[in-house]
Amino acid sequence: MKELIPIKVKIGLRSNGHADHPNWTLMSMINTDKEVRNYCPSGWIYDKSSGHEEDTPHSPRGMQWGCLLCTRPFVIQAKQIFPEIVVEMTETEFEDFFNNKARIHMSDNDYDIKTLQGLESELNLKKELNQDTTALKDKITKAIDPEDNENGIKKNEDRYWADYKLKNGFTIKK
């Protein structure tokens, strides 16, 4: 089930101010909202560059775009039942949405502040005591390399589509 198809969904606003997601239970394969996860394992991926409160050229006030990665049967029914709001995307289109709208607010790296501060304190103390810092400096070099396994700075595998799909084992059906 890891071979998926991205869809872009236009999400309006209800009169009570809550998001007006499609009622997936209108699809014959879905009986409850929880069952959607069986067909769309990553859950909603929302446009963070504009939303219901902003008025932008690609997303007017009162609507927002969200994407799902779904199985072929889900996509077929979703497009049939919701043709005005569900659009199938290419992987290139989805990657652009993911990287430049949905995850634009995320940092490229994750920081283990406690570890980094601890290493800094240890280095300062050893310098103060005129102790050898060679091994510690090697450890710090590894800790600040996001590609190294040493605790400290790690590459954020949820920031970019290429890393996210690899981490989750997703492939996009052509």
Number of C-alpha atoms within 10 A of each C-alpha: 13 17 14 23 24 23 23 21 24 19 22 21 15 12 8 7 10 10 15 16 14 16 13 20 14 14 14 9 14 16 12 11 10 10 13 17 13 14 21 21 17 16 15 16 17 21 19 17 16 20 20 19 12 14 14 12 8 10 19 15 16 17 21 25 23 21 26 22 28 28 20 16 11 22 22 12 16 23 16 12 16 17 11 10 17 20 17 20 16 14 18 9 13 23 17 13 24 23 17 16 18 24 20 16 12 13 13 16 14 16 18 13 12 11 15 17 12 12 18 15 12 14 19 13 13 14 12 9 9 9 10 11 15 10 9 15 14 10 15 19 13 17 22 16 15 18 11 14 11 15 19 24 21 19 16 16 17 20 21 20 18 14 14 15 16 11 11 13 11 18 15 16 14 8
